[in-house]
Amino acid sequence: MINKLGYIFRSWRSSKNSLFINLTGLTTGLTCTLFIYLWVIDEFSFDKFHEKDSQLYQVMTKVPTNAGMLPFLKMWLKSCSIRQTIF
């Protein structure tokens, strides 16, 4: 076991570039997996606190625009903005 760990550390010292690439790929893969898992859990737990959650439906609409979602976001931000009076 100690010999194997020694071999691993020697190989890391000799090839630092491949170590960096491998760790970057591993970190990216694990992060994406975690985000996908959290998203799926959130989607499956939609309104499960209601007594009759089997009768609930989620309605989604798609707003077609020429410039993508930017005008929709501007309209939403304008309606949600908090107006503060500066004295």
Order of alpha helices (4+ residues) and beta strands (2+ residues): alpha-alpha-alpha
